[in-house]
Amino acid sequence: MYVAVVPNRNSPPAILLRESFREHGKVHNRTIANLSHWPPTKVDALRAVLKGATALGAPLTQAFDIVRSRPHGHVAAVLGTLRKLHLDRFFDQHSDRNRDLVLAMIAARVLVPASKLATSRALHPDTLSSTLGELLHLDSVTEDELYQAMDWLLPQQARIEDDLAKRHLAEGSLVLYDLTSTYFEGRHCPLGKLGHSRDGQKGKLQVVFGLLTNAEGCPVAVEVYAGNTSDPKTVSDQVTKLRRRFGLQRVILVGDRGMITSARLRENLKPASGIEWITALRAPAIKKLASAGVLQLSLFDSQDLAEITHPDFPGERLVACYNPLLAEERARKRPKLLAATEKELEKIAVATRRKKRPLRGKQHIGLRAGKVLNRYKMGKHFQVQIEDDSFTYTRKQANIEKEESLDGIYVIRTNVPAEALSSEQAVRNYKSLSGVERAFRSLKTVDLHVRPIHHRQPDRVRAHIFLCMLAYYVEWHMRKNLAPLLFDDEDKIAAEKLRASVVAPAQRSPSAQAKAHTKRTPDDLPVHSFQTLLGDLATIVSNHVQPKDASTPAFDIITVPTALQRRALDLLQVSL
């Protein structure tokens, strides 16, 4: 059969459905139906079917338009984890809009850390960069609304931290505490003070914040201080928080040697406080033990740690540790630092002896010498003599040799009884502070980018840092679940078995080493960092499709996940 078009003089042509057949060797045509009343599109469709077409209408690539594509997979992963953790239930339910804005800022900090202005643009329908605003039903967001949501959040910080403490801390548990600083852009916030910059940003105002975590490094609480606050002064606030707010009668607080000082132990961590602690001795105290003959290298002839006692530390346990790799590293660096210091000091000496415009005056010479000695931290190893017209320096060789004899030695200090905590466990628990340091790296550089801070109001700064802590809380759980797909080591037990002792450097498990070497998982999937895996998930997009046929409504369709993406979503136990 075929469709024939027969001219009809001055009238429209006749459209006929005909059939051809052969009879007695001749070809004959027979008209089956008159299709002249059919619309042209219907005739064209019949003609296509008669020619063997299996689909009607335009070619598939021309049948619809993809109006917009919004990255979706990474948003589904972060929001799904956030809700699976029931973090949304921690907030006051009386303001759904503010709650959703806070959730958006937490998720955005994990996805694409940016300023509040950039975040508001990413949530607006005209400038969106993902499905985040759509999934949270935020049709239009302004920067001022985000600031108002931060103001709404801050009064709830104490209650939220209390809920996190109930979830992650218990009586007798280990609590890690450490402090860091970051810098401001601007000079108008009362919290911003000139202080020690851990980011190397000299001359910028600083803000200090301390983070409390559980033994695994999961964040529980954060506290913000002025930039000139010293580390030990923050300890009393943490003790109050643990005892009064969290209602814990007995915990073991782990802090570094610059934080839990002897003064803090006398004033804030008395036995009556119920807070046991683990810290380390500072270098002068270690030298004093060595001078008294209590600390000797012979202690480590057969083992790399030993418990010692000294009258200056009554009721305490001292665990001396020796790490030969640390000793080797210090022995390698010290001669280079001494040489670099001498080179700069010699320039000062030459400047005092030059004929043209020689360096003169004790004050000017001392300023230059002080900068050099502070830069390399080698002032303790040099004897300098400053006159109005001369400068000399010599090495304190005896002092250098005494320090060399203590290379690789550090001393853990604790008041936890031996029956409750062995020497090895005390050292291991002190080393667990690396979990807080890992949190600071994520907060400041790798993932969440808490810095620089542009807010001027103190409460906005506090709310910003609290938001970043909540974002790290979500990221910490995501990393834990996604570990099989990341370069992270998910087999801690196997890794610990590879260490010769608790003092020895940490080792990676065989599975983690295999992942690092082959860049593939045991399932033959590519291994990712956390950020590149989020980027991979972002290639799952939500497409808004508009069919060319006006009678068919527009619809959304989500990209089919790859095997890797499906595995990641399964590990997180979230859906698209």
DAQUI-V523660 format. One record per helix or strand of 2 or more residues. SS is the DSSP state (a for helix, b for strand). FROM is the first residue (numbers start at 0). LEN is the number of residues. If there is no record, write none. Layout:
ss->[SS,SS]
from->[FROM,FROM]
len->[LEN,LEN]
This chain:
ss->[b,b,b,a,a,b,a,a,a,a,a,a,a,b,b,b,a,b,a,a,b,a,a,b,a,b,a,a,a,b,b,a,b,a,a,a,a,a,a,b,b,a]
from->[1,10,25,39,59,63,72,86,95,115,131,142,156,173,205,218,230,250,261,270,274,282,296,304,310,316,323,361,378,381,390,396,408,422,433,457,491,509,529,540,554,562]
len->[7,13,9,11,3,8,12,4,16,8,4,12,12,11,9,8,15,4,6,3,6,9,4,4,3,6,30,15,3,5,5,8,6,9,13,28,6,9,8,7,4,10]
